[in-house]
Amino acid sequence: MACDLWLVPLVDVLSHSPDNPFRDDLALYNQVLASRGLPEMPVYRFVPGLSGAVEPIAAFDYDSLHFLRRAYLLGLTGLDITPVDALGGDYEQLLEMFENSAEQSHLVWHFDHAGAYVPIEFAAPLVEESLLAAGGPLGSSHGLLRELQAVAPALGIDPGNPPAPTRPLGPTGLEQPFGPPLDDLHPFARERHAWAGLYAAATRSLHQGSMIVFA
């Protein structure tokens, strides 16, 4: 199963439009952010050629995402980060044993297929019933980027020279396979596949002023 990562620029012509398909989501995010004493979603003036458009930035399969989350949790808890051929019970055990740590992680504590990351700094993912009903925890692009940078060395990645994400040519079907490139023989190929997509999205989210959504 696969998912796409989309960038949604937080610009006035979209955010203030009555036809904005994300209008209800933005209102909910603002409500939750305000309840936590955090700033509301930023809205920037649209600048042609600089602000970007609503676009897919990357795609990867859910297994690759869970492989990456497993690697991050192992590193976070001081355990050896070792490659595996398939997700087994150790990942579920990690989530159970280190649930408190997992709940503080923007990378780990997030829905696979919905929810968003926003370019606002906050320590841990925001989780409320209203968010879970609408799409999942709200993550910080700042926090996501920090965690990706933290796990990068263990995966053989230099964040200063990151691998390019695999970009979809069109919307990716839920049942469509979207694993790492066939010529990627690295022992952490799956982890690197998801890492590259999330890193590109988080970087653009902060530099461009966009939120990241799963589709």
N, C-alpha and C positions, 0 to 999 in steps of 0.2 A: 504494500500500500504506500502511496506517495502523497506528498503535499507540496504546494507552492508557497513561497514567501513573496509577499507583495509590499511595495513601498507606497504609502499614501502621504503625499506632501500636505503639510498643515498650513495651507495658504488660504487667504481670504476668499478667493473666488470659489473655492471648494467648500471650506468650512462654513461659510455664511450662506451658501446656496440652499434654498428650500428643497432642491432636488438631490442634495448630497446623500448618497446611500449609507454613509457612515454617521449621519446626523444623530440618530438615537444612541449609537455607541459613544460618540463624543460627549453627549449630554450625560450619559451614565458615568463615563470616566471622570468628567468634571465633578460630578456629585460625590463620587468616592474619594477623589483627590482632595476636595474641599473638606470632607469629613475627617481626613487625616492631617489637616493643616498644611497641605501641599499646594503648590501653585496649580492653576488650571492648565489645560492643554494650551500650548502656545499657538498663536495664529500669526503667520508672517505675510507680508505683502508679496503678492505674486510678481515674479520677475521672469519674463520669458527667457528661456535658455538657461536659467540658473535654478529655478525652483523645482524642475523635474515634473514628472507626470505620474499618475497612478500606473504602476508597472510591476511585472514580476521580476524579481531580482535573482531568484534561485529556486531550485527544486531538489528534493532528496526524498528517499524512502524513510518510513518511520523507523525501520530497524537501524538505519545509520544514525538517526537522531538518538535512539536509546543506547546505542553503542557509545556515542559521545557522552551522554549523560552518565553512563556507567563509569567511563574513564575519569570524568570530572569528580564523581563521588569518591572513587578510589583515591585519587590524589588529595581530595579535601580531608579524608579521614586518615591519611598517612599510610595507606596500603599501596603495594606495588601495582602499577598500572601495566597490565599485561594484555596482549591481544588475545581474542577468542574468536572461534569460527562461527559461533551462534550464541544468541542470548539464552542463558540458562537460569537456573534458580538463584545463582549468586547475585544477580541484579535485583531480584525481588527481595532477597535477604538484606542487601545493602540499603534498599529503601526503607525496610522495616527497622533495621538496626540503627540507622542514622537518619531517622525521620525528621528530627529537629533540624539537622544540618541541611537536609534536602529541602525543607520548607523555607529555608532562608536563601535558596539558590534561584536566581532568575533563569538560569539555564535548565535546571531540573524541574522546578515546581511550576509547570506550565502545561496547558493542554497541547496535544500534538497537532490538532486540526483546527483550532480556533483560538480566540483571544488575541492579545496584542502586546507589543512592546512600544513604549512611548519615550520621547527624548526628554525625560524629566528624571532627576536624581532622587532615588529613595532606596533605603537600605535593603528591604526584602520585598518579594512579590506581594501585591495587594490582593487579598482574598476575602470576598464577601459573597453572601448568597446571591445578591443581585448580579454580580460579575459571573459567578458560576452558572447561573441560569442563562446568561446572555452570551457566554462564549469562553469563560475561563478566567484564571488569575491574570492580573495586569502586571506586566513586567517593565523594568526600566532598561532602556537601551544602554545606559551607562553601566548598569550592573551586569548586563549580558556581555558587554564588551570586556569588562574586567575579568570575568570568569573565563571567557574564551582565551584571553591573553595568558591567564594563569595555567591552563591545561595545555597550551600550545607546545611548549618544549617537550613534554612527555610524548607527544604525537609526532615529533620531528618537524615541527612547524616553526618558522621564524615569522612572527607577526609583522616584522618590518618588510618582509617579502612574502606576503601570503599567497597561497594557491588561489587560482581563479575559481569562482563558483561555477557550478553547472547550471546554465540558464535554460529554462524551457523555451521551446519555439512557440508554444501555445499553451493554453490551460491544460494542466496535467490531470488526467482522470484519477479518481481515488484508487482504483484497482490497477492502475498502470505502474509497472515497475520503473523505478528511477534510482537505481543503485549507482555506485561509483563507476567511473569509466572503466571499461574492460582492460585497458592497458595499465591501470594503476595497480601495481603488485605490492605496494607497501603493506606491511603487516597491520597498519592502522588505517587502511584505505577507507573503510566505512566511516570511521570517526572523522577523518580528514575531509571526507565528502560533505558531511553535515556541518563541520566546523567552517569550511570555506563559505558555504551559503550564509550561515548565520553571521559570520564576521563581516562579509560584504554588506549585509543588510544593516547590522548594527553601526558600522562605520558611516554608511550613507545616511542612516537615520539621524545621527548626530551632526554630521556636516551639512546636511541638506534641510534638516528640520522636518522629518517625516516620521510617521509611525509605521511599525511593521505589523502586518496582519498575516495570519495563516489562511490558506484557502485550499 
